[in-house]
Amino acid sequence: MNIGAVSEKSGLSAKTIRYYEDIGLLKPHRAGNGYRDYSMADVHRLRFLQRSRSLGFSVDECRQLLSLYGDSDRESGDVKAIANAKLSDIDRKIVELIGLRDMLRHLVKNCRGDSRPECPIIEGLAGEARVQ
């Protein structure tokens, strides 16, 4: 099948599919005329990549997961280790985002938002915020 059909079946753009091919995550068969000839297995790999990327896995992590996906002798412990590492990374990012939210909330709360030039938000962004 051609790239348009694969794009429709996988939900990924042709540009993304070509990118995955360029970086070696996908290796479609080439017909005698040089055109890519995708299979349903390629569609499944692309869907796998799409779901993996939507969960925050990096390209390198996706490469590892794809390797395990294609290995019938894989150990689920290897897959779980990759997923646990990603989960820890997400938890760390959540803590960082909560800290950012709390700091911004504090700055917004302390800004009068009136016609005066004094602004705790600007001072905070400039590193001059006073703790109140």
C-alpha positions in Angstrom: 0.0 0.0 0.0 1.2 3.6 -0.6 2.1 6.2 2.0 -1.3 7.9 1.7 -3.2 4.7 2.6 -0.7 4.0 5.5 -1.2 7.5 6.7 -4.9 7.1 6.8 -4.8 3.7 8.5 -2.2 4.7 11.1 -3.4 8.2 11.8 0.1 9.7 11.2 1.0 12.2 8.5 3.1 11.2 5.5 5.8 13.5 6.8 6.0 11.7 10.2 6.0 8.3 8.4 8.9 9.4 6.2 10.7 10.8 9.3 10.3 7.4 11.1 11.7 5.8 8.0 14.7 8.2 7.8 15.7 7.5 11.4 15.3 3.7 11.0 12.2 3.1 13.0 10.4 1.8 9.9 11.8 0.0 6.9 9.1 -0.5 4.3 9.6 -2.7 1.3 10.7 -1.0 -1.9 8.9 -2.0 -5.1 10.9 -2.5 -8.3 10.1 1.1 -9.3 11.6 2.4 -6.0 8.3 3.3 -4.4 7.7 2.4 -0.8 5.3 -0.5 -0.4 3.9 -0.6 3.1 2.4 -3.7 4.7 -0.2 -4.1 7.5 2.8 -4.9 9.8 4.1 -1.4 9.0 0.7 0.0 9.9 0.8 -1.9 13.3 4.4 -0.6 14.0 3.3 3.0 13.2 0.3 2.7 15.5 2.6 1.3 18.2 4.9 4.2 17.7 2.0 6.7 17.8 0.7 5.3 21.1 4.3 5.1 22.5 5.0 8.7 21.6 1.6 9.9 23.0 2.7 8.4 26.3 5.9 10.5 26.2 8.4 7.9 25.2 11.4 9.4 23.4 12.4 8.2 19.9 15.2 6.2 21.5 12.8 4.6 24.0 10.5 3.8 21.1 13.3 2.2 19.3 13.9 -0.1 22.4 10.2 -0.8 22.7 9.8 -1.6 19.0 12.7 -4.0 19.3 11.0 -5.7 22.2 7.7 -5.6 20.3 9.2 -7.6 17.5 11.0 -10.1 19.8 8.8 -13.1 20.6 11.5 -14.1 23.1 11.4 -10.8 25.0 11.1 -10.7 28.8 8.2 -8.5 30.1 10.7 -7.3 32.8 12.6 -5.5 30.1 9.5 -3.7 28.9 8.4 -2.9 32.5 11.8 -1.4 33.3 11.5 1.0 30.3 7.9 1.9 31.4 8.9 2.3 35.0 11.7 4.7 34.0 9.3 6.8 32.0 6.8 6.8 34.9 9.5 8.1 37.2 10.4 10.8 34.7 6.7 11.8 34.4 6.3 11.9 38.2 9.4 14.2 38.4 8.0 16.5 35.8 4.7 16.7 37.6 6.5 17.8 40.8 8.4 20.4 38.8 5.2 21.7 37.1 3.4 21.9 40.5 6.3 24.0 41.8 6.1 26.3 38.7 2.3 26.6 39.1 2.6 27.5 42.7 5.3 30.1 42.1 3.3 31.7 39.3 0.1 31.6 41.4 1.9 33.4 44.1 3.2 36.1 41.7 -0.3 36.6 40.2 -1.9 36.8 43.7 0.6 39.5 44.8 0.2 41.7 41.7 -2.4 44.4 42.2 -3.2 44.6 38.5 -3.8 48.3 38.6 -2.4 51.4 36.9 0.7 51.5 39.0 4.0 50.3 37.5 5.0 48.1 40.4 4.4 44.5 39.4 5.5 41.4 41.4 5.2 39.3 38.2 7.8 41.4 36.4 10.0 41.6 39.5 9.8 37.8 39.9 10.7 37.2 36.2 13.6 39.5 36.6 14.7 37.6 39.8 13.8 40.5 42.1 10.7 39.2 43.7 10.3 39.9 47.4 8.8 37.1 49.5 5.6 38.3 51.2 
